């Protein structure tokens, strides 16, 4: 199991689609680069109706470091791809 996973609404691995013009592969690379070891597992699912990524599951979260991870997403060019920032 990967540390960061992207799933379809049906729970299957998400293919290489574009979200708001940005590929899932690029978003995953960004999340791996900013990973500050504040969680054990992080999965997102793609909301097809709203065309946005939503948190499916988080495990082993460590605060306040996890908050810093989310802030990095919020401050990035990828923020518009997520519903939680």
C-alpha positions in Angstrom: 0.0 0.0 0.0 1.3 3.4 -0.9 1.4 6.2 1.7 -0.6 8.6 -0.4 -3.4 7.1 -2.6 -5.9 8.5 -5.0 -9.2 6.6 -5.4 -12.3 6.9 -7.5 -15.6 7.3 -5.9 -16.0 3.5 -6.2 -12.8 3.0 -4.1 -10.6 1.9 -7.0 -7.2 3.4 -7.8 -7.7 6.6 -9.7 -6.2 6.6 -13.2 -4.2 9.5 -14.6 -7.0 12.0 -15.0 -6.6 15.8 -14.9 -8.2 17.8 -12.0 -8.7 21.4 -12.9 -6.1 21.0 -15.6 -3.5 19.3 -13.4 -2.7 15.6 -13.6 -3.1 13.3 -10.6 0.5 12.2 -11.1 1.7 15.9 -10.7 -0.5 16.3 -7.6 0.9 13.1 -6.1 4.5 14.2 -6.8 3.8 17.5 -5.0 2.2 15.8 -2.0 5.2 13.4 -1.7 7.6 16.4 -1.9 5.8 18.3 1.0 5.3 15.1 3.1 6.6 16.0 6.5 6.1 12.6 8.1 2.9 13.9 9.9 0.8 10.9 8.9 1.1 7.2 8.2 -1.5 7.0 5.4 -3.5 9.6 3.5 -6.1 8.7 0.8 -8.2 11.0 -1.4 -11.1 10.3 -3.6 -12.1 12.1 -6.7 -15.6 13.6 -6.4 -16.7 13.2 -10.1 -19.7 15.5 -9.7 -17.8 18.5 -8.3 -14.5 17.5 -10.0 -12.4 17.9 -6.8 -10.3 15.7 -4.5 -11.8 15.0 -1.0 -10.2 13.2 2.0 -11.2 9.6 2.2 -9.0 8.5 5.1 -6.1 9.7 7.3 -4.2 7.4 9.6 -1.4 8.0 12.1 -1.9 11.8 12.1 0.6 13.9 14.2 -0.4 17.4 15.2 0.6 20.2 14.7 2.8 18.9 11.9 -0.2 17.7 9.9 -1.6 21.2 10.0 1.6 22.4 8.4 1.2 19.8 5.7 -2.4 21.0 4.9 -1.2 24.6 5.0 1.4 23.9 2.4 -1.4 22.5 0.2 -3.5 25.6 0.9 -0.6 27.9 -0.1 0.2 26.0 -3.3 -1.0 26.3 -6.9 -2.8 23.0 -6.3 -5.2 24.3 -3.7 -8.1 24.6 -6.1 -8.0 20.8 -6.7 -9.0 20.0 -3.1 -12.2 20.5 -1.1 -10.5 20.8 2.3 -8.3 23.9 1.8 
